[in-house]
Amino acid sequence: MNASGRETTNSVSHFILLGFPSSPEMQLLFFGLFSVTYTLTLMGNAAIACAVWWDRRLHTPMYILLGNFSFLEMCYVSTTVPNMLANFLSTSKSISFVGCFMQFYFFFSFGCDEGFYLCIMAFDRYLAICRPLHYPRIMTKELYTGLIIFGWSCGFILFLTPVVLISQLPYCGPNTINHFICDPVPLMMLSCSEDTTTKFIYSTFNAILMTGTFLFVLCSYALVILTVLRMPSAASKRKAFSTCASHLAVVVLFFAPLMVIYVIPGLGHPAKTQKFVTLFYSVVTPLCNPLIYSLRNKEMKAALKKIFRTAEDTHRI
Ligand SMILES: *[C@@H]1O[C@H](CO)[C@@H](O)[C@H](O)[C@H]1NC(C)=O
């Protein structure tokens, strides 16, 4: 409590992340479950990134983008899950003011980068399938390197504004966030400011960003599918389709939960739904991506097998 009773500036030095309130046994169970999921996610994505890194046959724009995407996923899950794990074992479940906004910034910046990556990957597939003759001339090393740098930096630049705006709001009262990450929506609800401008700016910003990337990806794949359907040979049709099917599966996994939570009904979601959907895109999606790509793709499978065989051989020697 503050001695002066009412403070206009921040009197909150830390936040409490409620997580998933339950018995201590359940917390332990959650801890085990999420530790396993996290380890599998890191291993799966690392395997893909290493396969692309080491296998010369995978040094094509599509796989280099995919390798970077897997690496990005590892960064993305690492902004939330380690803190979640610590909170399952902790009784205080607190996170510092700065830590909270750092998590918000990094989690959403990486998430935004993923959205841009999906756009870049869709653009790459569009060029390769709809403009095959011009593809090698357009998708040069310079272009995809530029796109990769753009993809990595964009989220970090764009999310500076919302993080600064939301952290400047006055926080003077309750500091308990009914969530397992520092999500901006429950954070803004804790602010004692009556001003709704920041909320409005943030939801508009999100809506534009998400619908923009979503429409871009959607249109690219719509064009791809139209082209594939018009292909004369069944074999080339099947090959093009199987590559795009895995890309599309990842796109759906990425965008479906985001659309549900942020765009469609706006800011007033019950905490339970919000947590469940966030859990989906922060934990489940990154786990599924490597599975989708490695199970559906012959070249990736061969490269992964090669890595594991080499590892085995070195072990034997
Ligand atoms: C990511 O992109 C860079 C730049 O083109 C590339 O050199 C690197 O190999 C890629 N990383 C992975 C893991 O594919």
The ligand as a Tripos MOL2 file, in Angstrom:
@<TRIPOS>MOLECULE
LIG
   14    14     1     0     0
SMALL
NO_CHARGES

@<TRIPOS>ATOM
      1 C1         18.7490  -18.4440  -42.4420 C.3       1 LIG1
      2 O1         19.0170  -17.5210  -43.4570 O.3       1 LIG1
      3 C2         20.3730  -17.2040  -43.6600 C.3       1 LIG1
      4 C3         20.4670  -16.0660  -44.6600 C.3       1 LIG1
      5 O2         20.1210  -16.4340  -45.9480 O.3       1 LIG1
      6 C4         21.1130  -18.4590  -44.0820 C.3       1 LIG1
      7 O3         22.4730  -18.1840  -44.3250 O.3       1 LIG1
      8 C5         20.9550  -19.5110  -43.0010 C.3       1 LIG1
      9 O4         21.5590  -20.7100  -43.3940 O.3       1 LIG1
     10 C6         19.4990  -19.7510  -42.6770 C.3       1 LIG1
     11 N1         19.4160  -20.5790  -41.4890 N.am      1 LIG1
     12 C7         18.9040  -21.8120  -41.5020 C.2       1 LIG1
     13 C8         18.9140  -22.5470  -40.2170 C.3       1 LIG1
     14 O5         18.4230  -22.2910  -42.4840 O.2       1 LIG1
@<TRIPOS>BOND
     1     1     2 1
     2     1    10 1
     3     2     3 1
     4     3     4 1
     5     3     6 1
     6     4     5 1
     7     6     7 1
     8     6     8 1
     9     8     9 1
    10     8    10 1
    11    10    11 1
    12    11    12 1
    13    12    13 1
    14    12    14 2
@<TRIPOS>SUBSTRUCTURE
     1 LIG1         1 GROUP 0 **** ****
